[in-house]
Amino acid sequence: MRHLLSTADLGRAEALEILDAAEAMAATQGRTIKKLPTLRGRTVVNLFFEDSTRTRISFEAAAKRLSADVINFSAKGSSVSKGESLKDTALTLQAMGIDAVVIRHHDSGAPHRLAHAGWIDVPVLNAGDGTHEHPTQALLDAFTLRRHLATDGDGPAPDGSDLAGASVVVVGDVLHSRVARSNVHLLHTLGARVTLVAPPTLLPVGMEQWPCEVRYDLDDALAEADPDAVMMLRVQRERMTSAGGFFPSPHEYQRRYGLTTGRLGRLPERTVVMHPGPMNRGLEISADAADSPRSTIVQQVANGVAVRMAVLYLLLAGEDQDATDDAPVAVAGTEGNS
């Protein structure tokens, strides 16, 4: 794996390698000293052309816990705001001797362009591009669900375990969601059965190419899918020029597609509630559902650091490391002086 641009690029073996490495990374995060020396001397750039809190901080924490140096680059207040192109920004970073780029961009396809245009010669990690993909979010969602299915979320899943036979219902603004596309591809690769539920106005063109079932009635879909997880998507009102063109009113959307207290109570006892954040409480998800004991939303945030540590490790050090004290598998169960 040279870059991480799309979950569609990951085969089952590659996806499981990341999830298994994330388990090893997660084991190190319960120690008093959480840092590993694995990426000491490497420099990772967080190149964010779009506002972000969770993803940027998560990637920064992941890189620093692997002892990498981190440069946070925001388009606001930089040369980009003066008209500098992505190419010139990339050439500047390459000249500084960086080792990896984590990029979030408002244009779909920008990470792919950065990885393959020949401007830089380092791994590129897609932290979200337009309405296209968000692969590390899908990986942390799969990591969270795998743990829930194996151990009720309290411990590591067995190495090599996938999501074969799991049922996942993804609900909401699929049209504007890069999380939905990434999750559909990854969950399918890992053996899960995915059902997308949304009003027709919030579904993209070409859905017939996606490996999932599409439904328009949430209550019927929940009853028939018997889900292990319900993933609610944020209604991305900032990407809608007119909310009225996509659904009649917030109240009507909540009534038909929101995870209300009533719907929460009708879910099977084993079903967990997921959300990539940030949430519109009272719109796609009720406060009762968000704060329920079956909610994994906080766990998803915590698991994101371990997953991103795993991706950075595999891209930057995985092929160079033996099973030494610097490797996560070796240090996972030890205190060490790292």
C-alpha positions, -999 to +999 in steps of 0.1 A: +000+000+000+016+032-012-012+056-005-046+055+012-070+073-012-102+052-013-116+022+005-124+008-029-087+003-034-084-020-004-087-057-007-099-078+022-063-087+033-052-051+032-082-039+052-077-066+078-040-058+080-049-022+089-076-033+115-052-058+131-024-032+133-050-008+149-057-034+176-020-034+184-019+004+184-049+006+206-033-017+232-004+007+236-028+036+243-038+022+277-002+026+290+011+055+311+035+065+283+015+063+251+042+073+226+061+048+204+094+056+187+083+041+154+083+073+133+109+093+151+126+116+126+097+115+101+076+146+092+039+144+085+020+173+071-017+178+078-028+197+046-063+209+053-081+230+027-114+225+045-123+231+081-120+202+104-117+195+141-120+158+148-101+145+118-072+170+120-067+165+157-070+127+154-043+126+127-021+149+147-024+128+178-018+096+158+014+110+143+027+124+175+021+092+194+043+075+168+070+102+176+067+119+142+071+156+137+038+172+126+032+203+105-004+216+105-012+236+073-045+255+070-055+271+037-069+300+056-043+327+061-018+308+039-006+314+004-035+293-008-058+322+001-037+343-022-042+320-051-014+295-048-023+262-066-023+227-051+007+220-073+028+248-060+018+240-024+029+204-030+062+214-046+069+236-016+062+208+008+084+184-012+113+208-011+110+209+027+117+171+029+084+159+043+076+122+046+038+120+043+008+142+035-026+140+051-049+160+029-085+172+033-099+191+003-132+205-008-127+191-043-134+154-050-103+138-064-078+162-051-059+136-030-057+113-060-043+142-081-018+150-054-007+113-052-003+107-089+006+140-106+043+136-099+046+167-077+056+148-046+071+114-039+056+106-004+025+086+008-007+106+005-036+099+030-071+111+020-087+128+051-118+136+031-123+150-004-155+167-014-184+143-015-161+115-026-144+095+001-132+095+037-113+061+040-100+064+076-135+072+089-147+040+073-118+021+088-125+034+123-162+026+119-153-010+108-128-013+137-155-001+162-181-025+147-157-054+146-149-050+183-186-048+192-194-080+173-165-099+188-164-086+224-193-062+229-168-034+224-148-040+255-117-056+240-098-064+209-113-084+181-094-116+170-067-110+143-081-117+109-117-114+119-139-096+094-176-086+094-190-116+076-227-117+080-231-084+098-260-062+089-254-024+088-281+002+080-267+036+069-293+064+071-294+100+059-277+124+035-259+100+013-258+125-016-233+147+002-216+121+024-181+109+017-184+087+047-213+067+032-194+059+000-163+048+019-183+027+043-203+009+017-172-002-001-152-012+030-181-030+048-189-050+016-152-060+013-153-072+049-184-093+043-211-071+058-246-065+043-252-028+038-286-011+035-287+026+026-318+045+036-326+081+024-351+102+006-346+099-032-335+135-033-305+127-010-292+098-031-265+103-057-268+092-094-253+058-101-264+041-069-269+009-089-231+005-090-228+004-052-226-030-035-256-023-012-294-023-010-312+010-012-344+017+006-366+048+011-386+039+042-366+038+074-390+018+096-394-009+070-357-011+064-349-014+101-375-042+105-363-062+076-325-057+079-324-068+116-293-046+119-262-050+141-255-013+136-274+018+126-252+045+112-267+079+111-253+104+086-251+142+093-275+163+072-249+185+055-269+217+052-238+237+044-236+218+011-272+225+002-280+256-017-316+253-006-327+228+021-362+230+008-350+214-025-340+182-006-367+177+020-399+196+030-388+206+065-364+196+093-395+183+112-405+161+083-370+148+079-367+139+115-401+122+114-393+100+085-355+095+087-343+105+121-333+081+148-359+091+173-364+078+208-392+056+195-371+040+168-342+035+192-365+016+215-376-007+187-341-017+176-328-052+186-309-052+219-276-060+202-278-031+177-253-002+182-258+034+172-230+050+151-225+085+138-193+100+122-199+134+138-205+162+141-241+156+149-273+176+143-290+166+175-328+167+170-325+163+133-309+130+121-304+117+157-322+124+190-303+132+222-316+100+237-301+080+208-268+099+208-263+095+246-277+060+248-255+032+263-257+015+229-241+046+212-205+040+200-200+077+190-174+084+217-157+051+210-155+059+173-135+091+182-111+072+204-107+044+179-099+069+152-065+076+168-055+039+168-067+034+132-048+064+120-017+053+139-019+020+121-023+036+087+007+059+093+028+030+106+020+008+076+026+035+050+058+049+066+074+021+086+056-011+080+079-025+053+110-014+071+103-027+106+111-061+119+094-075+150+115-053+173+106-032+203+098-004+178+071-023+161+036-020+175+029-057+177+059-062+200+052-033+223+015-037+225+015-058+257+045-042+274+052-010+293+087-004+278+105+030+279+091+044+248 
